[in-house]
Amino acid sequence: MLKITLVKSTIGSTPYQKKVVAALGLRKLNHSVELPDTPQTRGAVNKVSHLLKVEEV
């Protein structure tokens, strides 16, 4: 499992990056979600890694 936290605002990000953050289930700053560690999740995290903090649970 991965604990993913949004630590930087999506203001100024591209619309694609905003959609990726929303698809991960993140809404507001410092909002965290736990998702399974799959290649699909890792790929989405890599697209917006500069906005996130990722921890293995």
N, C-alpha and C positions, 0 to 999 in steps of 0.2 A: 504494500500500500504506500501511496505517496500523499503527504500532506502539502497542499499547494496553497500559498497565501499571496494575495495581491498586495504588493508593497509600494507600487508606483501607479499614479493615476493614468487612465487611458486618454485623458485630454491631450490632444495633439498627436495621438496615434492614428494610423491609417484605419479606415473602416474595416479592412480585413483583420487587423490586429484586435479591434474591438469585438468582432464576431468570434474570434478564437477565444478571447477571455470569457465572453458570455457562454460559449459552448463548454468551457471547462466548469461552468457553474458559479463563476465569481461575479459578485455584484458591486460591492463597495470596497473601499480601501480597508486593508487588514481583515478582509473576509477570507476564511479558510474552508477548504473542502478536502475530503479524503477520497482519492480515486485509486483504482487498481493500477498496478505498475505494468502497463501493456505498451507495445510499440506505438499504438495510436495516441495514447496519453503522452508518452515521451515526445512524440513528434509535435504535438500541439504545444507542449511546454517549451520545446526548443524554438518555436516560432516567436514566442513572446517572453523569452527567458529574462530579458532586461526589466520586465515589469513584475516578476514573480520571485518568491522564495520557495524552494522545494526542499522538503525533508523526507527521509524514508522513515516509515513507521513500522 
